[in-house]
């Protein structure tokens, strides 16, 4: 049994999408000849807490934790937040007006905390792991980002140890959708790009979660890039058939930031309520997670507030139930320059839930291709109100006849166990080549 040291900021009891990828890898790695050892933060700033994920941690797994000093106390002070208030990933606006201090806080965050607000964790982490490695042996190191601080910790360790290194990108670095919102100076922008290049060109293997990101990295850095998507876990899917909602429920799971505001959907529903009067008696829009104030305004302007059912945050196991019970699952790809490469983790759980998906985003993007490949739903472009309306009308008519279902096929490739086997092959390759 070989050992791999996994460097990840997100780990249970942290909730949210960022924790699940390497939690699930850790769960199944031993089946493929690799024993995981996890290095994580002792006192992290997590958007949410989810104790339901603790059950996936393997028994006897060694977890090393080192405290972190994070600048969020200052950030919260500048943005008028309370000390115990959570900081959300990306740029979620929960108040209608942004102050000068909020803009200034973002500028400070982007230009002084590079690659991210966790940079103060690098030095103590490298020191602690060097000491640990003096008395413990591993065969490889894996780092996962964001935060890309994890990659910089790994890079310093392999510089000292020469161990094989796998760098995993759950999201892009300089091509992430909110990069332009960081208000970077030219100097800071150059530093981000320099560090990104150092990580991608130094690591023995680089893994991405989507084909577009894989192709972009391969082209930009002239090297081989692996793609291992996110997926679903068979253990998470409720075995017993759950009864679907009595209402024509359209459910969106996850944070709905301003770049995920499906304005065409609100327009399509507004028109359908006139064209199909019976829809008024059945429509329910389920929003599970935080919602940007811009999205709330768009819903209100479309006259849809009466149909909205909100759930702020719930544990992952309850999310899975909601996905299986909802009539339609809504996937909105961020309307940003990198939209074609955005493949959110929830897509695969949507597919496993076997409920029809409505995807709004690039019809030639990675997410759309997976939906078409698995025959799990339909896709429409951001501004294509007519197509969205046609899809919803078809779904609604089938709902009235109790015939609305998903015929998803070929989904086994996205099973977490099978994806972990692919990861083990990459780990085997880099250890053999060292």
SULPEPE-V625320 format. One record per helix or strand of 2 or more residues. SS is the DSSP state (helix for helix, strand for strand). FROM is the first residue (numbers start at 1). TO is the last residue. If there is no record, write none. Layout:
((SS & FROM & TO) (SS & FROM & TO))
//
This chain:
((strand & 2 & 7) (helix & 17 & 32) (strand & 34 & 41) (helix & 51 & 56) (strand & 62 & 66) (helix & 72 & 79) (helix & 100 & 112) (helix & 121 & 135) (strand & 140 & 145) (helix & 149 & 161) (strand & 164 & 169) (helix & 179 & 182) (helix & 186 & 202) (strand & 205 & 208) (helix & 211 & 221) (strand & 226 & 227) (strand & 248 & 253) (helix & 258 & 260) (helix & 263 & 275) (helix & 277 & 281) (strand & 283 & 288) (helix & 293 & 301) (helix & 305 & 307) (strand & 308 & 311) (helix & 316 & 325) (strand & 328 & 332) (helix & 339 & 341) (helix & 346 & 353) (strand & 356 & 360) (helix & 366 & 374) (strand & 377 & 380) (helix & 385 & 400) (helix & 412 & 414) (helix & 416 & 432))
//
